[in-house]
Amino acid sequence: MEFIRIQSIDNIYTDELIKLYLESFPENQRRSVSEFKALLGSDDRFHCNAVLLNNELVAFYNYWDFEDFYFVEHLALEPPLRGYKLGEKIINLVRKNLNLPLVLEVEPIDASEWGSRRIEFYHRLGFQIIPQKYKQPPYRKGDNFILLHLMCDYPEFAEENFENIKEIIYKNVYRVGSE
């Protein structure tokens, strides 16, 4: 398995990665294609990574490198490869290479079967739901905030620093103030 940071729309994997991005996330949980492309290489804190097996794109993940934590914005696998522990391997390698807490957003457990499965997946990897109320800001003007949960592999850190984490995510990832 190989990870390649995508920093340009000219990368040979960019179009395939964007296709997976669009197929994997509903419109209210992702940027527009033009905004996504503009972000590549324009902010050193943003890391978009293609995951390759035998030079074929099988997954991608995006994260933000902040001073005290990493925020995993998206993780998606090609649908035929789900259920084979590839996501687990990716997260474990990411955790091994990044030395700060990982924070991510998940749907409430009762939102959908996929939301429940996603939470179970991250629980198995040592992540815990942070009990404080969290709403994801909209990616597009005019859309509503979405009730989600934050999860973290260092829950004590996230609980103690929740307001700061939320403020950093709102300001830098979504470019909005508090709700």
C-alpha positions, -999 to +999 in steps of 0.1 A: +000+000+000+013+034-010+002+069+001+007+098-023+000+134-013-020+151-040-011+188-043-022+196-078-051+191-102-023+179-126-016+147-106-025+116-125-048+104-097-067+136-092-097+129-115-101+094-101-099+107-066-125+134-072-148+108-087-146+087-055-151+118-034-183+127-053-196+091-051-188+087-014-201+119+002-235+136-001-233+172-014-239+187+021-209+168+034-183+179+009-169+209-010-178+216-046-153+202-071-140+237-079-134+244-042-118+210-037-094+216-066-086+251-054-076+237-020-051+213-034-017+227-028-030+261-016-029+255+021+000+236+036-021+224+065-044+205+041-033+170+031-051+151+004-037+116+000-044+089-026-041+053-014-027+030-040-024-007-044-004-019-074-005+017-087-043+017-087-063+042-066-083+022-039-090+050-014-082+085-003-082+105+029-080+142+036-067+157+069-058+190+083-026+195+103-033+218+132-009+226+160-023+202+186-043+177+166-051+164+131-086+167+117-095+139+094-121+155+070-127+126+046-119+089+042-133+068+014-126+034-002-137+021-035-170+003-028-159-032-038-130-030-013-151-021+017-153-048+044-118-062+038-101-042+066-084-018+042-099+012+060-085-002+093-051-006+077-052+030+064-062+045+097-036+024+116-008+036+092-020+072+095-020+070+133+015+055+132+028+083+111+010+112+128+020+119+164-010+140+176-046+131+184-069+124+154-103+141+154-131+133+129-168+138+124-194+111+123-232+110+119-252+102+150-255+064+156-292+064+148-289+085+116-285+056+093-271+020+091-239+034+076-236+060+104-239+032+129-213+010+111-189+040+108-191+046+145-185+009+152-155+009+128-139+039+146-146+024+180-128-008+171-098+014+163-098+031+197-118+063+189-144+075+213-174+098+207-169+132+224-200+139+245-202+177+238-228+188+212-213+194+177-227+207+145-209+205+112-210+239+095-223+240+059-199+237+030-221+260+010-238+293+019-275+289+026-272+253+037-278+243+073-255+231+101-257+193+104-258+176+138-228+152+140-204+139+166-167+144+170-147+113+177-111+112+188-084+086+195-074+106+226-108+114+240-095+131+272-076+156+250-108+163+229-131+166+259-107+190+276-101+211+245-135+207+228-143+244+223-108+252+209-109+222+186-144+232+174-133+268+168-102+257+148-123+234+126-150+260+121-125+288+112-100+268+091-119+239+075-153+255+070-143+292+072-171+302+095-175+315+130-195+298+158-230+286+150 
